[in-house]
Amino acid sequence: MSRWSPALAAAVVLAAGCATPPPPSQPTPVPVQAARANERPVPYPVVAPAGFRRAIERDTRNGNGKPGHRYWQQWTNYTIRTSVEPGSKQLTGSERAVYYNRSPDTLAVLYMHLHQNLYAPGAMRNEETEVTGGVTLTRVAVGGQAMGEAQGRGAGYAVEGTRLGIRPARPLLPGDSAVIETAWSFKVPQSGSGRMGWDADNLMFIAYFYPQMAVYDDVGGWQTEPYLSGAEFYMGYGDYDYTVTAPAGWTVIGTGELNNPADVMPADVLDRLRRAEASDTVVHVLTAADFGPGKATTRGTNGRLEWSFRAHNVRDVAFSMTRQSLWDAARTPVGDANGDGRPDYARVDALWRANAPRWRLGAADAQHSIAYLSRYTGQPYPWSHMTSVEGENIIGGGMEFPAMTLIGAYTTRSDTALYGVIAHELGHMWVPMIVGVDENRYGWMDEGTTDFDEAQASNDRFPGARDAHLTEQGTYVRLVKAGYDTDLMRWTNYQYPGPSGTFASYYKPSTVMYALRGLIGAETFDRTFRQYVHDWAWKHPQPWDFFNAFNAGSGRNLDWFWRTWYYEDWSLDQAVGGVADQGGSTVITVRDLGMAPMPTRLTVTRANGTVERPEIPVETWLSGTRTATVNVAADPSPVVRVEIDAESAFPDVNRTNNVWTRGS
C-alpha cells in the first residue's frame, strides 16, 4: 500500500532536490586507535523465536536464509461465484474451498478470514471506518455436511470479529483435504479502510470479498490475528476460479485470466485489447465514445453479464467494475519468464476517469515499472496483465492485489508523484505477491522492501534527478528528529500512533536497506537480494530468513546491524571531533555520539587536491568506545577537509558535525 495521505503529507515535508552524490570509492585501511570501552551499549546477537528455531531443527528452513529440504506450505483451490448490484452496493457470493493439509500436523480446527467484518457494528479496529453491517453468513458446510454455530467442543463454527473458526466432525489429517462451502453477503463500504469501495456510481473496486483460508505455517501454526484495518495481510497461495455477475455496460477486470472474453466484450473492443497485447505504444481500448451496454460490453442476458476468471498460484483475487473509465493498454517486456530463451511480455492497463488527467501517463508508467522491476529483482513479472485502476474518493495513495492495483487520482500532485505510487504498487507484485511475507506482523518486510524497489525504479525513470533513496533518507532523518523513531520488529498493528507506524513500515526499513547496500556494496547487495527473491518466490519467509540470507550472501555476521536497526530505536550520529597536526602526522579524532554503530568512512582532502578514504571499522565502535583517532601523513600536502560519509550512504541524523575544514 502506498504510504502517502494528506495527513502524512502535512506532517512530512519532502527534501529539496540536489545533485546525486558520486558512488563511494574503496576505503583505505588505516591504523585506528580507540579510547576506553564500556562507554556505550553494544548490540547483542539476534536470537530467533522458538518457533523459528524449531523450523530449522526440522529442516523446513535453514540457517542460510533458504527454505529447508522439508519446507511445506498449505494450499487451497477456490471456486467462487459472486453477484454485485451497483445500485444497492450489495454483494452476494458462494464458495467451495478445497483445503489441502500439506503439513505434518493434524488439524482439529480450521480457520478462515472474514475481512468484511471489519465494518460490522462494534468490530475491533484501530482506525475509524465506515460501518456497513459486516458479513452475513448463510451457509457453512464441511464435506457436504451443513454446520451450525458451535456448541461446546462438537462440530460447528464460530465467528469472532474477522475470524471464522470451523471444527469439522473429524480432524484433518496430514496429506488429507477438506471441502469447505460457504455462502454470504455484505454491503460494499464506500471507502473500505482505503483499500476497496465505490465512487460516483461509476466505479467499484472489490477486494477481501470472500471467506479466505488463514495461513497455517511451519513457524507459528495458525496465523489468526484479526484484521484491524491498520496492518495488512498474511495470505496463503492457491488456485481460483471465480465469476462476477454484473450489469451490462460495466467492464470487469480482475486477477487472473478472463475465460470468456468473447461473451462479454464486443468484437471491436476485444480487437483493440488484442492489439494492445502486441503493441509497445499505448492503445486506447475504451474511450468515452465506448461507454454503455452494447459498446463497452455486450448486452448480456436480461441486462446482466457473467465474467469468468481463472488465477493460478496467487495469494488473493480482486476485481474492478467500471462504466465510465477510459482504458489504455500496451505490452511491456518482463524477461524470459518461461525459459525458452526469448523475451516475454505482459499487458499493462490503466483505467482512469476524466477527473484524473495525470493518468494519461498511467500505462507508460506501468510499462517502465514492470519492465524495470522484472530486471532488477531477477524475477520476471509472472502474470499476463497488470491493471492499475484510478480510484479517487476511495483511496488517497494506493493498494495492491495480485495483478491489480487501486490508486488515487493524484490530480493535485505531480507526474513524478504519480509514477512513484504506480511503481510502488506494482512493486508489491514481487513483495508480498511473489515473496509471501507476513505483512500483518512485519509490515517492514513488505512496505520497506517495496519502498526501496520504488526508489530504484524512480532513479532509473528520472536519471539526473535527486537520488530517490536520499529523499527517503531525508524523511527518515526528519521523523527521527521529531521523535517518531521506533523498533521495526514491533508488530505492525501495535506501532505507536501518528507517523510512527508509517515510519516503521516505510521510511525506516527502506532507508536501512539503502544503508545495508552501502555497507556490503551494491554488487553484493543486489546479488543477495535477487537470490532471496528467487529462493522465497511463492513461499513465506520470516524476518530471520531475510537476516540469514544477507549474512550468507555477504559472508559476514551482521547480527549487530539487525539488532541495531530492526530491534532498537537507535540512530546514527558520527562527528569529526577535531583534526590536529602532530609531528609528521595529522590526527583525526572521530566521536560516535549516537547509539547506532556503523563504520566511519572518511574522505580526507589535501591542499593539492588528492583524496584519501580511510575507514574506522564498525568493530571499533562495537568495542564499546565512543572516540577513535586516525593518523594520516601530514606531508606532502596538508589536510584541508575531512568529511564523514560523503556519499550519504548511512542515515546520519546530524550532518552538520560531519565536516571539518581548515581555518573554519
Disulfide bonds with the S-S distance in Angstrom:
none
